[in-house]
Amino acid sequence: MNNRQFVACKFRSSDARTYTYHNDGEPLAIGDKARVEAPRDEGWVTVEVVAITEAPTFPTKPIIEKAPEPSSDDVQADQEA
């Protein structure tokens, strides 16, 4: 049984275009944040899951992991900045 999940993601919420990735890890839901490989081997970037999709007819890149939820300390630091 294959548990691969396909998700449409946006790099910014204002983006009109979505990008489809595959996820073999913890299931993702709409609104979740996930980490994907950044362009040009620059590490990773965070994207937002905007849809759960069927398997596309084209190759997809992997989700690295579900992004951790920000801690209350992170939220407080953002508000103070």
N, C-alpha and C positions, 0 to 999 in steps of 0.2 A: 504494500500500500504506500502510495506516494503522498506525503503531506505538504508538498510544495504549494505555496500560496503566491498568487500574483497580485500586486498592488500598484495602483496609479498614484504617483507622488508629485508634489510641487516643491521647488526649492524655496519659493517665496509665496505667501498666500495670495499676492496680487498677480502671480503668473497666470497667463491664459492657458499655457501648454502644460500637459502632464507627461510624466515619464514612467514607463512600466518597469518594475523590478520584480525579481523573484525572491521569496523568503522561505528558507528552510528551517528557521528557528522558531522562537516563541510566536504564536499567532498575533497578527496585528489587526487593529480595528481602525475605522475611519477616525481621523483626528489624532492618532498616535504619531509620535515623532520617531524617526528611524535614522540610522547612520548608513551612508553609502560612500563608496570610493569617490574622492574628489577628482576632477579632471587633472591630467598631467601629473599623476602620482604625487599629489600634494596632501596626502593623508585622507581624511574623511570630512564629510559635511552632513549636516542634519537636514532632512526633508520631512514634509508632512504627508501622511497617507490621506488621500482624498477619495479613494474608491478601492473596493476589492473587485478584481476583474477575473475573467476567464483567461486561460492560457493563450497568449498571443501567437501569431504565426511567425514572429521574428524572435531572434535571440534576445535574452534579457540579462542584465547584470544583477549581482546578488545584493540583498540587504546585508550589511555587516552585522547589525544587531539593532534591537529596539533601543532607542535612546532612553537613558534613565530619566525619571521624573526629577525636576529640580527640587532641591531640598529647601526647607524654609529659610535657611541661611542664604542660599543662592537668590531667592526671591527678595529677601530683605536687602542684600547687597545691590541688586538691580534697582530697587526703589531709591536707594541712597545715592546712586551714581548720577 
